[in-house]
């Protein structure tokens, strides 16, 4: 059973939704990653948002 959930990562600064990825269903941890935000023009913390 390789069920996947598609997650959206949004910039915590400007709330722009920048990244999408898939993860397994069982791992329910909060994700926060430093990612480049085009809108901010720099790396900002990105959090999982409900799409
Ligand atoms: Zn941003």
mmCIF file of the protein (N, C-alpha, C, O) and its ligand, coordinates in Angstrom:
data_MODEL
# 
_entry.id   MODEL 
# 
loop_
_entity.id 
_entity.type 
_entity.pdbx_number_of_molecules 
1 polymer     1 
2 non-polymer 1 
# 
_entity_poly.entity_id                      1 
_entity_poly.type                           'polypeptide(L)' 
_entity_poly.nstd_linkage                   no 
_entity_poly.nstd_monomer                   no 
_entity_poly.pdbx_seq_one_letter_code       
;(UNK)(UNK)(UNK)(UNK)(UNK)(UNK)(UNK)(UNK)(UNK)(UNK)(UNK)(UNK)(UNK)(UNK)(UNK)(UNK)
(UNK)(UNK)(UNK)(UNK)(UNK)(UNK)(UNK)(UNK)(UNK)(UNK)(UNK)(UNK)(UNK)(UNK)(UNK)(UNK)
(UNK)(UNK)(UNK)(UNK)(UNK)(UNK)(UNK)(UNK)(UNK)(UNK)(UNK)(UNK)(UNK)(UNK)(UNK)(UNK)
(UNK)(UNK)(UNK)
;
_entity_poly.pdbx_seq_one_letter_code_can   XXXXXXXXXXXXXXXXXXXXXXXXXXXXXXXXXXXXXXXXXXXXXXXXXXX 
_entity_poly.pdbx_strand_id                 A 
# 
loop_
_entity_poly_seq.entity_id 
_entity_poly_seq.num 
_entity_poly_seq.mon_id 
_entity_poly_seq.hetero 
1 1  UNK n 
1 2  UNK n 
1 3  UNK n 
1 4  UNK n 
1 5  UNK n 
1 6  UNK n 
1 7  UNK n 
1 8  UNK n 
1 9  UNK n 
1 10 UNK n 
1 11 UNK n 
1 12 UNK n 
1 13 UNK n 
1 14 UNK n 
1 15 UNK n 
1 16 UNK n 
1 17 UNK n 
1 18 UNK n 
1 19 UNK n 
1 20 UNK n 
1 21 UNK n 
1 22 UNK n 
1 23 UNK n 
1 24 UNK n 
1 25 UNK n 
1 26 UNK n 
1 27 UNK n 
1 28 UNK n 
1 29 UNK n 
1 30 UNK n 
1 31 UNK n 
1 32 UNK n 
1 33 UNK n 
1 34 UNK n 
1 35 UNK n 
1 36 UNK n 
1 37 UNK n 
1 38 UNK n 
1 39 UNK n 
1 40 UNK n 
1 41 UNK n 
1 42 UNK n 
1 43 UNK n 
1 44 UNK n 
1 45 UNK n 
1 46 UNK n 
1 47 UNK n 
1 48 UNK n 
1 49 UNK n 
1 50 UNK n 
1 51 UNK n 
# 
loop_
_struct_asym.id 
_struct_asym.entity_id 
A 1 
B 2 
# 
loop_
_chem_comp.id 
_chem_comp.type 
_chem_comp.mon_nstd_flag 
UNK 'L-peptide linking' . 
ZN  non-polymer         . 
# 
_pdbx_entity_nonpoly.entity_id   2 
_pdbx_entity_nonpoly.name        ? 
_pdbx_entity_nonpoly.comp_id     ZN 
# 
_pdbx_nonpoly_scheme.asym_id         B 
_pdbx_nonpoly_scheme.entity_id       2 
_pdbx_nonpoly_scheme.mon_id          ZN 
_pdbx_nonpoly_scheme.ndb_seq_num     1 
_pdbx_nonpoly_scheme.pdb_seq_num     101 
_pdbx_nonpoly_scheme.auth_seq_num    101 
_pdbx_nonpoly_scheme.pdb_mon_id      ZN 
_pdbx_nonpoly_scheme.auth_mon_id     ZN 
_pdbx_nonpoly_scheme.pdb_strand_id   A 
_pdbx_nonpoly_scheme.pdb_ins_code    . 
# 
loop_
_atom_site.group_PDB 
_atom_site.id 
_atom_site.type_symbol 
_atom_site.label_atom_id 
_atom_site.label_alt_id 
_atom_site.label_comp_id 
_atom_site.label_asym_id 
_atom_site.label_entity_id 
_atom_site.label_seq_id 
_atom_site.pdbx_PDB_ins_code 
_atom_site.Cartn_x 
_atom_site.Cartn_y 
_atom_site.Cartn_z 
_atom_site.occupancy 
_atom_site.B_iso_or_equiv 
_atom_site.pdbx_formal_charge 
_atom_site.auth_seq_id 
_atom_site.auth_comp_id 
_atom_site.auth_asym_id 
_atom_site.auth_atom_id 
_atom_site.pdbx_PDB_model_num 
ATOM   1   N  N  . UNK A 1 1  ? 0.847  -1.207 0.000  1.00 0.00 ? 1   UNK A N  1 
ATOM   2   C  CA . UNK A 1 1  ? 0.000  0.000  0.000  1.00 0.00 ? 1   UNK A CA 1 
ATOM   3   C  C  . UNK A 1 1  ? 0.879  1.252  0.000  1.00 0.00 ? 1   UNK A C  1 
ATOM   4   O  O  . UNK A 1 1  ? 1.405  1.646  1.041  1.00 0.00 ? 1   UNK A O  1 
ATOM   5   N  N  . UNK A 1 2  ? 1.026  1.840  -1.106 1.00 0.00 ? 2   UNK A N  1 
ATOM   6   C  CA . UNK A 1 2  ? 1.868  3.034  -1.219 1.00 0.00 ? 2   UNK A CA 1 
ATOM   7   C  C  . UNK A 1 2  ? 0.997  4.247  -1.518 1.00 0.00 ? 2   UNK A C  1 
ATOM   8   O  O  . UNK A 1 2  ? 1.132  4.912  -2.546 1.00 0.00 ? 2   UNK A O  1 
ATOM   9   N  N  . UNK A 1 3  ? 0.129  4.495  -0.606 1.00 0.00 ? 3   UNK A N  1 
ATOM   10  C  CA . UNK A 1 3  ? -0.775 5.623  -0.799 1.00 0.00 ? 3   UNK A CA 1 
ATOM   11  C  C  . UNK A 1 3  ? -0.047 6.940  -0.531 1.00 0.00 ? 3   UNK A C  1 
ATOM   12  O  O  . UNK A 1 3  ? 0.701  7.064  0.438  1.00 0.00 ? 3   UNK A O  1 
ATOM   13  N  N  . UNK A 1 4  ? -0.271 7.887  -1.376 1.00 0.00 ? 4   UNK A N  1 
ATOM   14  C  CA . UNK A 1 4  ? 0.427  9.154  -1.246 1.00 0.00 ? 4   UNK A CA 1 
ATOM   15  C  C  . UNK A 1 4  ? -0.553 10.305 -1.080 1.00 0.00 ? 4   UNK A C  1 
ATOM   16  O  O  . UNK A 1 4  ? -1.669 10.293 -1.599 1.00 0.00 ? 4   UNK A O  1 
ATOM   17  N  N  . UNK A 1 5  ? -0.090 11.286 -0.341 1.00 0.00 ? 5   UNK A N  1 
ATOM   18  C  CA . UNK A 1 5  ? -0.862 12.514 -0.189 1.00 0.00 ? 5   UNK A CA 1 
ATOM   19  C  C  . UNK A 1 5  ? -0.057 13.651 -0.802 1.00 0.00 ? 5   UNK A C  1 
ATOM   20  O  O  . UNK A 1 5  ? 1.148  13.768 -0.578 1.00 0.00 ? 5   UNK A O  1 
ATOM   21  N  N  . UNK A 1 6  ? -0.716 14.459 -1.552 1.00 0.00 ? 6   UNK A N  1 
ATOM   22  C  CA . UNK A 1 6  ? -0.039 15.610 -2.145 1.00 0.00 ? 6   UNK A CA 1 
ATOM   23  C  C  . UNK A 1 6  ? -0.145 16.801 -1.209 1.00 0.00 ? 6   UNK A C  1 
ATOM   24  O  O  . UNK A 1 6  ? -1.225 17.179 -0.755 1.00 0.00 ? 6   UNK A O  1 
ATOM   25  N  N  . UNK A 1 7  ? 1.009  17.373 -0.941 1.00 0.00 ? 7   UNK A N  1 
ATOM   26  C  CA . UNK A 1 7  ? 1.132  18.454 0.022  1.00 0.00 ? 7   UNK A CA 1 
ATOM   27  C  C  . UNK A 1 7  ? 1.590  19.714 -0.709 1.00 0.00 ? 7   UNK A C  1 
ATOM   28  O  O  . UNK A 1 7  ? 2.377  19.662 -1.654 1.00 0.00 ? 7   UNK A O  1 
ATOM   29  N  N  . UNK A 1 8  ? 1.084  20.819 -0.249 1.00 0.00 ? 8   UNK A N  1 
ATOM   30  C  CA . UNK A 1 8  ? 1.552  22.096 -0.771 1.00 0.00 ? 8   UNK A CA 1 
ATOM   31  C  C  . UNK A 1 8  ? 2.373  22.784 0.309  1.00 0.00 ? 8   UNK A C  1 
ATOM   32  O  O  . UNK A 1 8  ? 1.981  22.826 1.475  1.00 0.00 ? 8   UNK A O  1 
ATOM   33  N  N  . UNK A 1 9  ? 3.512  23.320 -0.093 1.00 0.00 ? 9   UNK A N  1 
ATOM   34  C  CA . UNK A 1 9  ? 4.319  24.114 0.824  1.00 0.00 ? 9   UNK A CA 1 
ATOM   35  C  C  . UNK A 1 9  ? 4.158  25.593 0.482  1.00 0.00 ? 9   UNK A C  1 
ATOM   36  O  O  . UNK A 1 9  ? 4.340  26.006 -0.664 1.00 0.00 ? 9   UNK A O  1 
ATOM   37  N  N  . UNK A 1 10 ? 3.818  26.367 1.485  1.00 0.00 ? 10  UNK A N  1 
ATOM   38  C  CA . UNK A 1 10 ? 3.635  27.798 1.279  1.00 0.00 ? 10  UNK A CA 1 
ATOM   39  C  C  . UNK A 1 10 ? 4.649  28.603 2.070  1.00 0.00 ? 10  UNK A C  1 
ATOM   40  O  O  . UNK A 1 10 ? 5.045  28.223 3.172  1.00 0.00 ? 10  UNK A O  1 
ATOM   41  N  N  . UNK A 1 11 ? 5.058  29.714 1.495  1.00 0.00 ? 11  UNK A N  1 
ATOM   42  C  CA . UNK A 1 11 ? 5.959  30.639 2.167  1.00 0.00 ? 11  UNK A CA 1 
ATOM   43  C  C  . UNK A 1 11 ? 5.262  31.221 3.399  1.00 0.00 ? 11  UNK A C  1 
ATOM   44  O  O  . UNK A 1 11 ? 4.120  31.671 3.318  1.00 0.00 ? 11  UNK A O  1 
ATOM   45  N  N  . UNK A 1 12 ? 5.954  31.208 4.533  1.00 0.00 ? 12  UNK A N  1 
ATOM   46  C  CA . UNK A 1 12 ? 5.349  31.740 5.755  1.00 0.00 ? 12  UNK A CA 1 
ATOM   47  C  C  . UNK A 1 12 ? 5.411  33.262 5.808  1.00 0.00 ? 12  UNK A C  1 
ATOM   48  O  O  . UNK A 1 12 ? 4.770  33.884 6.656  1.00 0.00 ? 12  UNK A O  1 
ATOM   49  N  N  . UNK A 1 13 ? 6.176  33.856 4.911  1.00 0.00 ? 13  UNK A N  1 
ATOM   50  C  CA . UNK A 1 13 ? 6.317  35.313 4.895  1.00 0.00 ? 13  UNK A CA 1 
ATOM   51  C  C  . UNK A 1 13 ? 5.216  35.950 4.044  1.00 0.00 ? 13  UNK A C  1 
ATOM   52  O  O  . UNK A 1 13 ? 4.492  36.827 4.515  1.00 0.00 ? 13  UNK A O  1 
ATOM   53  N  N  . UNK A 1 14 ? 5.095  35.504 2.790  1.00 0.00 ? 14  UNK A N  1 
ATOM   54  C  CA . UNK A 1 14 ? 4.140  36.136 1.873  1.00 0.00 ? 14  UNK A CA 1 
ATOM   55  C  C  . UNK A 1 14 ? 2.931  35.241 1.567  1.00 0.00 ? 14  UNK A C  1 
ATOM   56  O  O  . UNK A 1 14 ? 2.025  35.638 0.835  1.00 0.00 ? 14  UNK A O  1 
ATOM   57  N  N  . UNK A 1 15 ? 2.931  34.036 2.134  1.00 0.00 ? 15  UNK A N  1 
ATOM   58  C  CA . UNK A 1 15 ? 1.822  33.073 1.961  1.00 0.00 ? 15  UNK A CA 1 
ATOM   59  C  C  . UNK A 1 15 ? 1.685  32.535 0.538  1.00 0.00 ? 15  UNK A C  1 
ATOM   60  O  O  . UNK A 1 15 ? 0.679  31.907 0.208  1.00 0.00 ? 15  UNK A O  1 
ATOM   61  N  N  . UNK A 1 16 ? 2.666  32.771 -0.284 1.00 0.00 ? 16  UNK A N  1 
ATOM   62  C  CA . UNK A 1 16 ? 2.630  32.255 -1.647 1.00 0.00 ? 16  UNK A CA 1 
ATOM   63  C  C  . UNK A 1 16 ? 2.858  30.744 -1.630 1.00 0.00 ? 16  UNK A C  1 
ATOM   64  O  O  . UNK A 1 16 ? 3.743  30.248 -0.932 1.00 0.00 ? 16  UNK A O  1 
ATOM   65  N  N  . UNK A 1 17 ? 2.061  30.029 -2.396 1.00 0.00 ? 17  UNK A N  1 
ATOM   66  C  CA . UNK A 1 17 ? 2.210  28.571 -2.456 1.00 0.00 ? 17  UNK A CA 1 
ATOM   67  C  C  . UNK A 1 17 ? 3.223  28.210 -3.532 1.00 0.00 ? 17  UNK A C  1 
ATOM   68  O  O  . UNK A 1 17 ? 2.949  28.339 -4.725 1.00 0.00 ? 17  UNK A O  1 
ATOM   69  N  N  . UNK A 1 18 ? 4.374  27.765 -3.108 1.00 0.00 ? 18  UNK A N  1 
ATOM   70  C  CA . UNK A 1 18 ? 5.502  27.619 -4.031 1.00 0.00 ? 18  UNK A CA 1 
ATOM   71  C  C  . UNK A 1 18 ? 5.834  26.189 -4.421 1.00 0.00 ? 18  UNK A C  1 
ATOM   72  O  O  . UNK A 1 18 ? 6.307  25.943 -5.531 1.00 0.00 ? 18  UNK A O  1 
ATOM   73  N  N  . UNK A 1 19 ? 5.593  25.251 -3.529 1.00 0.00 ? 19  UNK A N  1 
ATOM   74  C  CA . UNK A 1 19 ? 6.078  23.897 -3.788 1.00 0.00 ? 19  UNK A CA 1 
ATOM   75  C  C  . UNK A 1 19 ? 4.991  22.864 -3.551 1.00 0.00 ? 19  UNK A C  1 
ATOM   76  O  O  . UNK A 1 19 ? 4.106  23.033 -2.712 1.00 0.00 ? 19  UNK A O  1 
ATOM   77  N  N  . UNK A 1 20 ? 5.092  21.787 -4.321 1.00 0.00 ? 20  UNK A N  1 
ATOM   78  C  CA . UNK A 1 20 ? 4.193  20.658 -4.146 1.00 0.00 ? 20  UNK A CA 1 
ATOM   79  C  C  . UNK A 1 20 ? 5.029  19.395 -4.043 1.00 0.00 ? 20  UNK A C  1 
ATOM   80  O  O  . UNK A 1 20 ? 6.032  19.249 -4.742 1.00 0.00 ? 20  UNK A O  1 
ATOM   81  N  N  . UNK A 1 21 ? 4.630  18.508 -3.199 1.00 0.00 ? 21  UNK A N  1 
ATOM   82  C  CA . UNK A 1 21 ? 5.295  17.221 -3.156 1.00 0.00 ? 21  UNK A CA 1 
ATOM   83  C  C  . UNK A 1 21 ? 4.336  16.180 -2.616 1.00 0.00 ? 21  UNK A C  1 
ATOM   84  O  O  . UNK A 1 21 ? 3.253  16.494 -2.123 1.00 0.00 ? 21  UNK A O  1 
ATOM   85  N  N  . UNK A 1 22 ? 4.760  14.945 -2.722 1.00 0.00 ? 22  UNK A N  1 
ATOM   86  C  CA . UNK A 1 22 ? 3.930  13.842 -2.242 1.00 0.00 ? 22  UNK A CA 1 
ATOM   87  C  C  . UNK A 1 22 ? 4.646  13.128 -1.114 1.00 0.00 ? 22  UNK A C  1 
ATOM   88  O  O  . UNK A 1 22 ? 5.870  12.994 -1.123 1.00 0.00 ? 22  UNK A O  1 
ATOM   89  N  N  . UNK A 1 23 ? 3.878  12.675 -0.149 1.00 0.00 ? 23  UNK A N  1 
ATOM   90  C  CA . UNK A 1 23 ? 4.452  11.921 0.961  1.00 0.00 ? 23  UNK A CA 1 
ATOM   91  C  C  . UNK A 1 23 ? 3.543  10.757 1.295  1.00 0.00 ? 23  UNK A C  1 
ATOM   92  O  O  . UNK A 1 23 ? 2.402  10.685 0.838  1.00 0.00 ? 23  UNK A O  1 
ATOM   93  N  N  . UNK A 1 24 ? 4.060  9.858  2.088  1.00 0.00 ? 24  UNK A N  1 
ATOM   94  C  CA . UNK A 1 24 ? 3.255  8.741  2.545  1.00 0.00 ? 24  UNK A CA 1 
ATOM   95  C  C  . UNK A 1 24 ? 2.197  9.202  3.528  1.00 0.00 ? 24  UNK A C  1 
ATOM   96  O  O  . UNK A 1 24 ? 2.334  10.250 4.158  1.00 0.00 ? 24  UNK A O  1 
ATOM   97  N  N  . UNK A 1 25 ? 1.171  8.435  3.652  1.00 0.00 ? 25  UNK A N  1 
ATOM   98  C  CA . UNK A 1 25 ? 0.040  8.845  4.485  1.00 0.00 ? 25  UNK A CA 1 
ATOM   99  C  C  . UNK A 1 25 ? 0.340  8.764  5.981  1.00 0.00 ? 25  UNK A C  1 
ATOM   100 O  O  . UNK A 1 25 ? -0.194 9.543  6.771  1.00 0.00 ? 25  UNK A O  1 
ATOM   101 N  N  . UNK A 1 26 ? 1.183  7.831  6.358  1.00 0.00 ? 26  UNK A N  1 
ATOM   102 C  CA . UNK A 1 26 ? 1.370  7.545  7.784  1.00 0.00 ? 26  UNK A CA 1 
ATOM   103 C  C  . UNK A 1 26 ? 2.223  8.568  8.524  1.00 0.00 ? 26  UNK A C  1 
ATOM   104 O  O  . UNK A 1 26 ? 2.050  8.781  9.724  1.00 0.00 ? 26  UNK A O  1 
ATOM   105 N  N  . UNK A 1 27 ? 3.125  9.187  7.816  1.00 0.00 ? 27  UNK A N  1 
ATOM   106 C  CA . UNK A 1 27 ? 4.031  10.116 8.489  1.00 0.00 ? 27  UNK A CA 1 
ATOM   107 C  C  . UNK A 1 27 ? 3.348  11.460 8.699  1.00 0.00 ? 27  UNK A C  1 
ATOM   108 O  O  . UNK A 1 27 ? 3.310  12.293 7.794  1.00 0.00 ? 27  UNK A O  1 
ATOM   109 N  N  . UNK A 1 28 ? 2.824  11.662 9.867  1.00 0.00 ? 28  UNK A N  1 
ATOM   110 C  CA . UNK A 1 28 ? 2.090  12.892 10.135 1.00 0.00 ? 28  UNK A CA 1 
ATOM   111 C  C  . UNK A 1 28 ? 2.926  13.851 10.967 1.00 0.00 ? 28  UNK A C  1 
ATOM   112 O  O  . UNK A 1 28 ? 2.609  14.131 12.123 1.00 0.00 ? 28  UNK A O  1 
ATOM   113 N  N  . UNK A 1 29 ? 3.967  14.336 10.381 1.00 0.00 ? 29  UNK A N  1 
ATOM   114 C  CA . UNK A 1 29 ? 4.795  15.318 11.073 1.00 0.00 ? 29  UNK A CA 1 
ATOM   115 C  C  . UNK A 1 29 ? 4.654  16.664 10.381 1.00 0.00 ? 29  UNK A C  1 
ATOM   116 O  O  . UNK A 1 29 ? 4.404  16.744 9.178  1.00 0.00 ? 29  UNK A O  1 
ATOM   117 N  N  . UNK A 1 30 ? 4.815  17.681 11.144 1.00 0.00 ? 30  UNK A N  1 
ATOM   118 C  CA . UNK A 1 30 ? 4.757  19.028 10.591 1.00 0.00 ? 30  UNK A CA 1 
ATOM   119 C  C  . UNK A 1 30 ? 6.069  19.326 9.882  1.00 0.00 ? 30  UNK A C  1 
ATOM   120 O  O  . UNK A 1 30 ? 7.155  19.080 10.406 1.00 0.00 ? 30  UNK A O  1 
ATOM   121 N  N  . UNK A 1 31 ? 5.940  19.848 8.709  1.00 0.00 ? 31  UNK A N  1 
ATOM   122 C  CA . UNK A 1 31 ? 7.116  20.098 7.900  1.00 0.00 ? 31  UNK A CA 1 
ATOM   123 C  C  . UNK A 1 31 ? 7.371  21.593 7.798  1.00 0.00 ? 31  UNK A C  1 
ATOM   124 O  O  . UNK A 1 31 ? 6.474  22.384 7.508  1.00 0.00 ? 31  UNK A O  1 
ATOM   125 N  N  . UNK A 1 32 ? 8.618  21.952 8.046  1.00 0.00 ? 32  UNK A N  1 
ATOM   126 C  CA . UNK A 1 32 ? 9.032  23.325 7.810  1.00 0.00 ? 32  UNK A CA 1 
ATOM   127 C  C  . UNK A 1 32 ? 10.409 23.291 7.171  1.00 0.00 ? 32  UNK A C  1 
ATOM   128 O  O  . UNK A 1 32 ? 11.360 22.762 7.745  1.00 0.00 ? 32  UNK A O  1 
ATOM   129 N  N  . UNK A 1 33 ? 10.506 23.858 5.984  1.00 0.00 ? 33  UNK A N  1 
ATOM   130 C  CA . UNK A 1 33 ? 11.750 23.797 5.224  1.00 0.00 ? 33  UNK A CA 1 
ATOM   131 C  C  . UNK A 1 33 ? 12.152 25.184 4.761  1.00 0.00 ? 33  UNK A C  1 
ATOM   132 O  O  . UNK A 1 33 ? 11.310 26.040 4.488  1.00 0.00 ? 33  UNK A O  1 
ATOM   133 N  N  . UNK A 1 34 ? 13.439 25.382 4.681  1.00 0.00 ? 34  UNK A N  1 
ATOM   134 C  CA . UNK A 1 34 ? 13.933 26.608 4.063  1.00 0.00 ? 34  UNK A CA 1 
ATOM   135 C  C  . UNK A 1 34 ? 13.966 26.407 2.550  1.00 0.00 ? 34  UNK A C  1 
ATOM   136 O  O  . UNK A 1 34 ? 14.703 25.574 2.022  1.00 0.00 ? 34  UNK A O  1 
ATOM   137 N  N  . UNK A 1 35 ? 13.146 27.198 1.880  1.00 0.00 ? 35  UNK A N  1 
ATOM   138 C  CA . UNK A 1 35 ? 13.048 27.091 0.428  1.00 0.00 ? 35  UNK A CA 1 
ATOM   139 C  C  . UNK A 1 35 ? 13.129 28.486 -0.175 1.00 0.00 ? 35  UNK A C  1 
ATOM   140 O  O  . UNK A 1 35 ? 12.805 29.491 0.458  1.00 0.00 ? 35  UNK A O  1 
ATOM   141 N  N  . UNK A 1 36 ? 13.575 28.502 -1.425 1.00 0.00 ? 36  UNK A N  1 
ATOM   142 C  CA . UNK A 1 36 ? 13.632 29.786 -2.109 1.00 0.00 ? 36  UNK A CA 1 
ATOM   143 C  C  . UNK A 1 36 ? 12.234 30.216 -2.540 1.00 0.00 ? 36  UNK A C  1 
ATOM   144 O  O  . UNK A 1 36 ? 11.514 29.461 -3.193 1.00 0.00 ? 36  UNK A O  1 
ATOM   145 N  N  . UNK A 1 37 ? 11.864 31.425 -2.172 1.00 0.00 ? 37  UNK A N  1 
ATOM   146 C  CA . UNK A 1 37 ? 10.586 31.994 -2.576 1.00 0.00 ? 37  UNK A CA 1 
ATOM   147 C  C  . UNK A 1 37 ? 10.826 33.040 -3.652 1.00 0.00 ? 37  UNK A C  1 
ATOM   148 O  O  . UNK A 1 37 ? 11.554 34.010 -3.443 1.00 0.00 ? 37  UNK A O  1 
ATOM   149 N  N  . UNK A 1 38 ? 10.212 32.831 -4.794 1.00 0.00 ? 38  UNK A N  1 
ATOM   150 C  CA . UNK A 1 38 ? 10.386 33.760 -5.914 1.00 0.00 ? 38  UNK A CA 1 
ATOM   151 C  C  . UNK A 1 38 ? 9.808  35.136 -5.585 1.00 0.00 ? 38  UNK A C  1 
ATOM   152 O  O  . UNK A 1 38 ? 10.352 36.168 -5.976 1.00 0.00 ? 38  UNK A O  1 
ATOM   153 N  N  . UNK A 1 39 ? 8.708  35.123 -4.869 1.00 0.00 ? 39  UNK A N  1 
ATOM   154 C  CA . UNK A 1 39 ? 8.042  36.382 -4.554 1.00 0.00 ? 39  UNK A CA 1 
ATOM   155 C  C  . UNK A 1 39 ? 8.865  37.226 -3.582 1.00 0.00 ? 39  UNK A C  1 
ATOM   156 O  O  . UNK A 1 39 ? 8.971  38.443 -3.732 1.00 0.00 ? 39  UNK A O  1 
ATOM   157 N  N  . UNK A 1 40 ? 9.447  36.555 -2.579 1.00 0.00 ? 40  UNK A N  1 
ATOM   158 C  CA . UNK A 1 40 ? 10.286 37.250 -1.602 1.00 0.00 ? 40  UNK A CA 1 
ATOM   159 C  C  . UNK A 1 40 ? 11.687 37.494 -2.149 1.00 0.00 ? 40  UNK A C  1 
ATOM   160 O  O  . UNK A 1 40 ? 12.364 38.425 -1.712 1.00 0.00 ? 40  UNK A O  1 
ATOM   161 N  N  . UNK A 1 41 ? 12.132 36.671 -3.099 1.00 0.00 ? 41  UNK A N  1 
ATOM   162 C  CA . UNK A 1 41 ? 13.463 36.807 -3.669 1.00 0.00 ? 41  UNK A CA 1 
ATOM   163 C  C  . UNK A 1 41 ? 14.568 36.279 -2.786 1.00 0.00 ? 41  UNK A C  1 
ATOM   164 O  O  . UNK A 1 41 ? 15.735 36.625 -2.971 1.00 0.00 ? 41  UNK A O  1 
ATOM   165 N  N  . UNK A 1 42 ? 14.204 35.424 -1.805 1.00 0.00 ? 42  UNK A N  1 
ATOM   166 C  CA . UNK A 1 42 ? 15.203 34.854 -0.908 1.00 0.00 ? 42  UNK A CA 1 
ATOM   167 C  C  . UNK A 1 42 ? 14.662 33.564 -0.303 1.00 0.00 ? 42  UNK A C  1 
ATOM   168 O  O  . UNK A 1 42 ? 13.517 33.180 -0.541 1.00 0.00 ? 42  UNK A O  1 
ATOM   169 N  N  . UNK A 1 43 ? 15.502 32.910 0.476  1.00 0.00 ? 43  UNK A N  1 
ATOM   170 C  CA . UNK A 1 43 ? 15.056 31.702 1.164  1.00 0.00 ? 43  UNK A CA 1 
ATOM   171 C  C  . UNK A 1 43 ? 14.237 32.081 2.389  1.00 0.00 ? 43  UNK A C  1 
ATOM   172 O  O  . UNK A 1 43 ? 14.640 32.912 3.203  1.00 0.00 ? 43  UNK A O  1 
ATOM   173 N  N  . UNK A 1 44 ? 13.084 31.451 2.494  1.00 0.00 ? 44  UNK A N  1 
ATOM   174 C  CA . UNK A 1 44 ? 12.197 31.709 3.614  1.00 0.00 ? 44  UNK A CA 1 
ATOM   175 C  C  . UNK A 1 44 ? 11.680 30.376 4.156  1.00 0.00 ? 44  UNK A C  1 
ATOM   176 O  O  . UNK A 1 44 ? 11.720 29.372 3.444  1.00 0.00 ? 44  UNK A O  1 
ATOM   177 N  N  . UNK A 1 45 ? 11.198 30.345 5.398  1.00 0.00 ? 45  UNK A N  1 
ATOM   178 C  CA . UNK A 1 45 ? 10.595 29.108 5.896  1.00 0.00 ? 45  UNK A CA 1 
ATOM   179 C  C  . UNK A 1 45 ? 9.294  28.809 5.173  1.00 0.00 ? 45  UNK A C  1 
ATOM   180 O  O  . UNK A 1 45 ? 8.439  29.682 5.022  1.00 0.00 ? 45  UNK A O  1 
ATOM   181 N  N  . UNK A 1 46 ? 9.155  27.592 4.736  1.00 0.00 ? 46  UNK A N  1 
ATOM   182 C  CA . UNK A 1 46 ? 7.928  27.154 4.073  1.00 0.00 ? 46  UNK A CA 1 
ATOM   183 C  C  . UNK A 1 46 ? 7.256  26.082 4.925  1.00 0.00 ? 46  UNK A C  1 
ATOM   184 O  O  . UNK A 1 46 ? 7.902  25.165 5.432  1.00 0.00 ? 46  UNK A O  1 
ATOM   185 N  N  . UNK A 1 47 ? 5.973  26.224 5.062  1.00 0.00 ? 47  UNK A N  1 
ATOM   186 C  CA . UNK A 1 47 ? 5.199  25.256 5.847  1.00 0.00 ? 47  UNK A CA 1 
ATOM   187 C  C  . UNK A 1 47 ? 4.141  24.596 4.995  1.00 0.00 ? 47  UNK A C  1 
ATOM   188 O  O  . UNK A 1 47 ? 3.684  25.115 3.976  1.00 0.00 ? 47  UNK A O  1 
ATOM   189 N  N  . UNK A 1 48 ? 3.784  23.436 5.466  1.00 0.00 ? 48  UNK A N  1 
ATOM   190 C  CA . UNK A 1 48 ? 2.712  22.673 4.822  1.00 0.00 ? 48  UNK A CA 1 
ATOM   191 C  C  . UNK A 1 48 ? 1.407  23.440 4.956  1.00 0.00 ? 48  UNK A C  1 
ATOM   192 O  O  . UNK A 1 48 ? 1.032  23.870 6.047  1.00 0.00 ? 48  UNK A O  1 
ATOM   193 N  N  . UNK A 1 49 ? 0.718  23.605 3.828  1.00 0.00 ? 49  UNK A N  1 
ATOM   194 C  CA . UNK A 1 49 ? -0.593 24.234 3.852  1.00 0.00 ? 49  UNK A CA 1 
ATOM   195 C  C  . UNK A 1 49 ? -1.605 23.315 3.201  1.00 0.00 ? 49  UNK A C  1 
ATOM   196 O  O  . UNK A 1 49 ? -1.266 22.519 2.326  1.00 0.00 ? 49  UNK A O  1 
ATOM   197 N  N  . UNK A 1 50 ? -2.831 23.428 3.628  1.00 0.00 ? 50  UNK A N  1 
ATOM   198 C  CA . UNK A 1 50 ? -3.882 22.615 3.025  1.00 0.00 ? 50  UNK A CA 1 
ATOM   199 C  C  . UNK A 1 50 ? -4.334 23.246 1.721  1.00 0.00 ? 50  UNK A C  1 
ATOM   200 O  O  . UNK A 1 50 ? -4.745 24.406 1.683  1.00 0.00 ? 50  UNK A O  1 
ATOM   201 N  N  . UNK A 1 51 ? -4.253 22.474 0.670  1.00 0.00 ? 51  UNK A N  1 
ATOM   202 C  CA . UNK A 1 51 ? -4.616 23.021 -0.645 1.00 0.00 ? 51  UNK A CA 1 
ATOM   203 C  C  . UNK A 1 51 ? -6.085 22.787 -0.934 1.00 0.00 ? 51  UNK A C  1 
ATOM   204 O  O  . UNK A 1 51 ? -6.575 23.177 -1.994 1.00 0.00 ? 51  UNK A O  1 
HETATM 205 ZN ZN . ZN  B 2 .  ? 7.546  34.470 0.104  1.00 0.00 ? 101 ZN  A ZN 1 
# 
